[in-house]
Amino acid sequence: MEKLTDRQVREKLASRGVAALCDAELLSIIIRDGIGGKSALEVAEGLLDSNDGSLALLARNEIGRLRMSEGIG
């Protein structure tokens, strides 16, 4: 399956609603812009990967730790 671009994720949100988005796609909407050749979706996937794929674990991070993450800060 081909990865969606950031624009395609936003279009998916607009056409199908928030319930159609996976956690990484939802997080990429919040992040909005990528960094250093990475899309917002790739940044979101990295954040989730570093938190065992759990949005709940990610939400429990202290702001200082999140700011040290690539693409956040």
C-alpha positions in Angstrom: 0.0 0.0 0.0 1.4 3.4 -1.0 1.8 6.0 1.7 -0.4 9.1 1.5 1.1 12.5 1.1 0.2 15.2 3.7 -2.2 16.7 1.3 -3.9 13.4 0.7 -4.3 12.9 4.4 -6.0 16.3 4.7 -8.3 15.4 1.7 -9.1 12.1 3.4 -10.1 14.0 6.5 -12.3 16.4 4.5 -14.0 13.7 2.4 -14.3 10.8 4.9 -14.1 12.4 8.4 -11.9 11.9 11.4 -13.1 8.3 12.0 -11.4 7.3 8.7 -8.0 8.3 9.9 -5.5 6.1 11.6 -3.5 7.5 14.6 -0.5 8.5 12.5 -2.7 10.3 10.0 -4.6 12.2 12.8 -1.3 13.2 14.4 0.0 14.4 11.1 -2.9 16.8 10.8 -2.0 18.3 14.1 1.8 18.4 13.2 0.8 19.9 9.8 4.3 20.4 8.3 7.2 18.0 8.0 10.9 18.8 8.4 14.2 17.9 6.7 12.7 15.9 3.8 10.2 14.1 6.0 6.5 14.6 5.6 4.2 15.4 8.6 3.0 11.8 8.3 6.5 10.4 8.6 7.2 12.6 11.6 3.9 11.4 13.2 4.9 7.7 12.5 8.3 8.3 14.1 6.7 9.8 17.2 4.3 6.9 17.5 7.1 4.3 16.8 9.1 5.8 19.7 6.0 5.3 21.9 5.3 1.7 21.1 2.7 2.8 18.5 0.5 4.2 21.2 -1.2 7.6 21.0 -2.0 7.2 24.7 1.7 6.8 25.6 2.6 9.7 23.4 0.1 11.9 25.1 1.7 11.1 28.5 5.1 12.5 27.5 6.4 15.6 29.1 6.6 18.6 26.8 10.4 18.7 27.1 10.7 15.2 25.7 8.3 16.0 22.9 10.3 19.1 22.0 13.4 17.0 21.6 11.7 14.9 18.9 12.6 15.5 15.3 9.9 17.7 13.7 8.5 19.0 17.0 9.6 21.9 18.9 
